Amino acid sequence: MTRAFRPIAIGLLAVAIAVIPLLFDGFIITLLNYIGIYTLITLGLVLLTGCGGITSFGQAAFVGIGAYATAYLTTAMGWSPWIGLLVAIVLTVFVALVLGYITLHLGGHYLPLTTIAWGVAIYLSFGNFQFLGAHGGIGDIPAVSLFGYEFDEPGKLYYIIWVFCGAALLAAANLLRSRQGRAIRALRGGQAMSESLGIDVFWVRLRVFVMAAALAGIAGWLYAHMTRFVSPAPFDLKAGIEYLLMAVLGGAGTISGALVGAAAVALAKNWLQDLLPLITTNSANLEIVVFGCLFILLLHKSRSGIVPLVRQYLPFKPDMTPPPATADPVKLPEITPPERGSALLKIEGMTKRFGGLVAVDNVSFEVKAGTITALIGPNGAGKSTSFNLITGALNLTSGKVVFAGRDLSGVRPHEVVSLGMARTFQHVKLRPTMTLLENVMLGCYQRTRSGFVAGALKLDNAEERAVYDEAMRELARVGLADKAHELAGNLALGQQRVLEVARAMAAGPLLIMLDEPAAGLRSLEKQALAQLLRSLRAEGKSILLVEHDMDFVMSLADRVVVLDFGRKLAEGVPADIQANPAVQEAYLGSVE
Amino acid sequence: MTFEIFLLLVQDAVGTGAIYVLMALGIVLIFNVTRVIFVSYGDLVAYSALTLGSFELQRMPGTVWLVLTLAGLAFLVEAGSLYRRNQIQLIPKAFLYWAIIPAIPVALTFLIGAENLSLPVSILLTIALVLPLGPLLYRIVFQPIATAPVLVLLMVAVALHFAIAGLALLYFGPEGFRTSSFVRGDVMVGGFGIPQQLILIVSAAAVFSAILFVFFQYTVAGKALRAVAINREGARLVGIWTTRAGAVAFLLAAGIAAIAGILISPTTTIYYDTGLIVGLKGFVGSVVGGFVSYPLAAVGAIIIGLIESFGSFYSSALKEAIVFAAIIPIVLWRWLYVSAHDSDENEDE
C-alpha cells in the first residue's frame, strides 16, 4: 500500500460507511454503531498501550465518566447534549490528569495494576451514588439534536458516531507520524534514550494517557445518547479487558488495528451469542469464559495481532515520500559553537559516592572545542559513571560540571541536550520497530516545537520537512541513506552504532559523547567510524568518547584522560599516555 | 464514634487484614518466582471458600470438575510439548504427574462423598482440591510463555480471571456461600470480648506466615525458590530447574489461597466473582511492599483491613470504592518516599 493508494482506500471506506444506512437497517446498523464506539475507545488504547507501552485496564471507567456526565446533565439538569459532550470531555480529561499525574511516574507493572484499582473504584462509585441512579442507572437520556434535527434513531446517530470515529482515526494517524507521535512510539523500551534526546518522558506519557481518556469520554457520550440509558455494568473491569483485547487482537500499535480489533471482537461476541445457546443453557456465563480463553490463546500464539499479520501478505511498502516542501521553509536552530580550542566542557573535582564506595573520586579535566578527547581506563575505573554524571543521568556527590559556560548542576537529563550535548549508549538504544529515518528524526526532537494538536491536524509540514532533510543529511553522512526506510531492528550492530551517531548529530550538538562506540565492531567498521569522527571534528564538533580499543583511541584522540579506581591517573596527548609507566602498570600490572 | 465501636472496627480490621496478609504473601511469592502478577489469585481463594460451602450444604463441589478439566488440559499441553521435543518416552511420566496425581483428591472426594462430612474432613478435602489448581494453571497458562514480558503475563492473568470466574458461576451458581463459624464465643480480655473466630484467623495467619518464613529461610527448596526470584538466569546456571520452581511456587500459593478461603468463608459471603475484589485487596496490600517485601506486604494488608472496616463504618455503600481508591495515596507514598521508580526498562518488548 503506497501513499498514492492510501487516500483511495480511505475514500472508498468512507463512501462505504456513508451508504450502508441506505442499504441496511436495524441490526446491522446497531452493530456498526457499537463497532464505531468500540473503535474510538480502542484507538485510545492503541495509542496508549500499543504505541506508548502503557497498559491500562481502566479505559472502561473513562467511558463511564463520559457517559454518566452527559446522562446526568441532560436528564437531571436538562442541558443540551452538546454541553454534555463538552463536560464529558473536560471531566474525563480532568480525572485522567489527576490519576495520570499521580500514577504515571510508576514504571513497569505497578502502573497497570493501579489502573485496575482505580478502574474498579470508579466503576463501584457509579453504582453507589444516589444522584447517578445507583445500580438502576439513568434512563430517558435525550437524543442528540443539531439545528432542530433529532438523531433519535440508530440509523441517524450512526453518522455522528462515524464522523467522530473517522476524524479520530485520521488525526491519530497524522499524530503518529509527527514529532510528538515519534516521541510516543519511542516510549516503549526504557526512558534513557528518550531523555537523552530531550524528550520529557513523563509529560509525553501524561499527554497520551489524557488523550486516550478523552477518546473514551467521547465514546461514552456517544454510548449514552445511543442507548439513551446508562447503568454501571458496561463500565466494569470486564469491559476494560475487552477493550484491551480489541487493541491487542487488532494489532496494538497500528491505527487500523483499532477498527479491525473492535470489529473482530464485536462480531465474535455477536456470533458467540448466537452459537453458545445451541450448546448450553448457561450461554451468558460461558461467553466470558470463551473470551478469556481466546484472549489467553491469542497472547500465547500471536502477540502482534491481525493487522501486522495481514500486512505480511499485502504488498505493503512504507511511505517513502518526504513531507511536501512549503513556501517558507523552517530552519532548525543551531547553537553557535565556541571558538576552536576554548574549553567547551570543564569538569572540576567530580565525585560520586554510592554508599561507601567512591566510584569517581575528585576527577577534573577539560574538553576543548573542536577536539576529540578519550576517557580510558581498566574495567571498573569509573568511566561509565563519569559519563552518566556528565550527561546528568546521575547526580554528582560533589564537584562541578560546566558545559559551554553553564553549570550543569540541577539541569535535568532531558534538558542537557538542548544545551548542545548529545550522547550514544554503550548498549545501543534504538527503536527497532521504527525506521532508520524515524530514529534519526527523533534526534531533532528538542530543536523543533510542534505539539500534539499541530501533529494531529498536520499543521507541522514546514517543520517536518526541515526535520526530514536534516535526518536524511545525517543518514547520508554515516552512509545509511539507502536504508532510510528500513526498520532499525534489521541492522547489524556496527550499523546500529553509526545510526546512533547520526541520531546524536541530528540533535545539532556542540559535544558528542560516545560510550564505547567501537565495541563489537569489525576492523573495517572501526576504520569507517574513525573516519566519520575525524570528519565531525573537522566540522568543528567536539567529541568525548569512552573506549577500550587502544588502537582506535590512540590513532584518533587529541587528548586522553586515564581513570583508574575512580581517580584520574594521567592526562595528555596519546604518545605521552602510551609512554606513561603509571598507565602501563594500571593496564598490564607492574613491570618490575 | 465510641471507644467500643472503635475497638470493634479494629477487631474487624485485624480479622480481614490477617486474611489479606495471607493472600499478599501468596501473591508476592508467585510474582517473585514467576514474574506473574497473578490477578486471579483471589479466584483460588473464592474456589476454596465455595468448595467448603458446598461441602457444608452436602453438595459435590464444582471444583472437582475444574480440577479434572485442568488436569486433562495440562497433560495434553505437556504431552504436546514432549512430542515436539521428541521425548515421547516421557509421556507416561507426564501422565502420572499432570493427570493422575491431581486427580487423586478428586477420586478421594467421590469415594468419601459430600454427605455428612465432619468439619476437619471437609477442610482437608477442600485444601486437597484447591492445591492442584495452582500448578495446573501454571502449566497450562503461564509456563508456555514464561519468558514473556511482565505486562503480557499480567494481561494473561486478567483474562484467566474471567475464564475461571465464569466457570465458577457455572459450577456453583449465582448464590453466595457463607459457612457457619468454626468456633463460637468470646474470650474475655480486660472486660472486652474477643471472638474466638478472630483469634483462630489471626493465629492461622501467623502460623502459616511463620511456616513460609522457615521454609524460605532454612530449607534448600525454599532457598532455591528465592534464588529464582532474585536471578532467574543465575539460578538456572547453578542447576535450579526454574520451570519446576514456578510450579512449586504456584502449588505453595494455592495452598495459602486454600487456607485463606477457608478462613474467610465464615466471615464473608463469597460469590462466584468475589475472587477478583478480594484478590485485588491482597494486591493493594502487596503494592505497599512493592511486590518484593513480605513483611511490608503484610503491613499493607493490615492497612487495607483497617481502611475497609472504617470505610464501611462511614459509608457502607462506598466501602469497596474507598479501598481501591486507597491505592492512589499508597502509590503516591511509594513514589515520594520509597522511590518505586524501579526499572521500567522493558528492553525485551
Interface residues (C-beta under 8 A of the other chain):
Chain A: G53 T55 F57 L99 I102 T103 H105 L106 G107 G108 H109 Y110 P112 L113 T114 I116 A117 W118 V120 A121 I122 L124 S125 N128 R188 G189 G190 Q191 A192 L237 K238 I241 L244 L245 V248 N282 N285 L286 E287 I288 V289 F291 G292 C293 F295 I296 L299 H300 R303
Chain B: I37 V39 V141 P144 I145 A148 V150 L151 V152 L154 M155 V156 V158 A159 L160 H161 F162 A163 I164 A165 G166 L167 L169 L170 L276 I277 L280 F283 V284 V287 F291 A317 L318 E320 A321 I322 V323 F324 A325 I327 I328 V331 L332 R334 W335 A340 H341 D342 S343 D344 E345 N346 E347 E349
